[in-house]
């Protein structure tokens, strides 16, 4: 046991002596949080709109000013010719062009259907879909209000929409919890896998293996400092989420911390597993960086909803640990969900952790022979 | 020249001998490109719905059928308790709790205003917006269907504006066309930045750099020997990825492919320069990797790959000016999807060229200082 304590102390010292790495380890998550928390938006804001108004009457003017007034759009100006649209889109400065046909108001009065073309630069289909949806709902609103003015309310079915848990539809509330998952996953898995492979590559592993320490103790000793590190990062990120980004925290702090600890375990176990498979640091880091970065960002539901993905990808996303942690974090922070509602996600993380540990142990033994 | 040739031979041999790395270099990017390109969409598929129907009338049933028939909504649960619906949302089983009030049918038939309540899980604002949009338009449709029939009047001359949406460059809103070029850029950048950077700091960590320094190899030869192989590999991967994009995904290539490769050549020098620079300011592969990882995450998330740069606050948009990944993603999409030519991209290429001129000599200069 003394040997073990000595080993752990050595590991801690080794990491904490390296001031530059420490700065990187603690500083970078903070910078990332600040940068992304303030910068990443997936809602449409101030999409740039050009108008081709062949009618220039009171109705088109009203619609245009309604579009301009909404926070989703800014009217950038008018064009006179249809051919000009191609150029605008090519330069990439404009997202949408509204084309009103001539005699707009008159046609409307005569109960004909005047047309408005909503032309989007759909080379970004996600953005195009959102702004099409927004522009048509502005026009629908306008139409409804106009018919309300014209005649007595004739019934009809109204829709009453409540946006729950995030009424202002703030992206921050979606992304900050997600960032916690991404940062933890990558720090824990990356750092441990590299640190253990490093011993192998340098030839130190042989020395450690003939020491009185058992393999499990070596691994635990290697992993423990990173556990502490990652947990400090959780606290930092949590403090920032609360007081810098003022993301609401409706749930239980202790549940949140416990779940975070569990997730750190999962990521560390994954890191250990990668290190048992890789022979040198380069392989370990490419596997954990290149192999985890994009899948964690894309398949976890961090930015894109899993329910929108093709079914096969939804299955694959089940294998991504961050996917489950993300649900847990968002639910605790925004929905005040308790363990009773999150037991399934929690259980999956536990199973993953145990699974990675079992796989590591199996691989590690093979290497000893 | 001979020296460089031998150095290159040695580096290539070393790369291809490493059996652990080969699949990571060649297989993983392909797999990721094929798999992940499908993930990045907000397209609305079956949204799970909890229905709270207080009316239980034929009108309410018709409305619910219309919801289900739309293909966007999937009735998961039903109850007559709104709280139970919200709880269902808390457990992440449903994203919409639709409440149809008492007297729904009676109000419609007597021409009084009726209403439907949509409670939407808005944690993901963009999706919530879409759910609201689709939900409202279904209810609107239902409303206009049901009105004239029950009222026995002539159809209320719906003053309608006809809305004709048109999606240019991508009429079917096929997001694959948009994602594949972007993800390809990221994969190529990772190869360029991580591998060349790591390779040099690895020599330092192993102590072999001392040996290299006492050989008559000149610095520029050494650097060329280190950067060139991964430059070639990254370009090869770009070609492979584009082939998959063209023949696997059927993405139309509107623009000039050779222009794209020429720009890629410049771009790769930038990312390799960054990798090289990182390796000169670090002592261990671990440090180098962590910094490279950090930069890469920043580059990717602020590169306009997933979330549009136009949606960022203006200071963040300024920050993206120094992000080479953002420029190259933009160029890729402009050239491939819109057929932009030299005239449209020259400003962006100019920025990339400027970056190369700054970062590469800076890295080589630092390298000399730290080992000399």
Interface residues (C-beta under 8 A of the other chain):
Chain A: X18 X20 X21 X24 X25 X28 X31 X32 X35 X36 X38 X39 X40 X41 X42 X43 X44 X45 X46 X47 X48 X85 X89 X90 X91 X92 X95 X108 X111 X113 X114 X115 X116 X117 X118 X119 X120 X121 X122 X123 X124 X125 X126 X127 X128 X129 X130 X132 X133 X134 X136 X137 X139 X140 X143 X146 X147 X150 X153 X154 X155 X156 X157 X158 X159 X160 X161 X162 X163 X164 X165 X166 X167 X169 X170 X171 X173 X174 X182 X186 X190 X191 X194 X195 X198 X278 X279 X280 X281 X282 X283 X285 X286 X287 X289 X290 X291 X293 X294 X295 X297 X298 X299 X303 X304 X305 X307 X308 X309 X310 X313 X316 X317 X327 X330 X331 X334 X335 X336 X337 X341 X342
Chain B: X18 X20 X21 X24 X25 X28 X29 X32 X35 X36 X38 X39 X40 X41 X42 X43 X44 X45 X46 X47 X48 X86 X87 X89 X90 X91 X92 X95 X107 X108 X110 X111 X112 X113 X114 X115 X116 X117 X118 X119 X120 X121 X122 X123 X124 X125 X126 X127 X128 X129 X130 X132 X133 X135 X136 X137 X139 X140 X142 X143 X146 X147 X151 X156 X157 X158 X159 X160 X161 X162 X163 X164 X165 X166 X167 X168 X169 X170 X171 X173 X174 X175 X177 X178 X183 X186 X187 X190 X194 X195 X198 X199 X202 X282 X284 X285 X286 X287 X289 X290 X291 X292 X293 X294 X296 X297 X298 X300 X301 X302 X306 X307 X308 X310 X311 X312 X313 X316 X319 X330 X333 X334 X337 X338 X340 X344
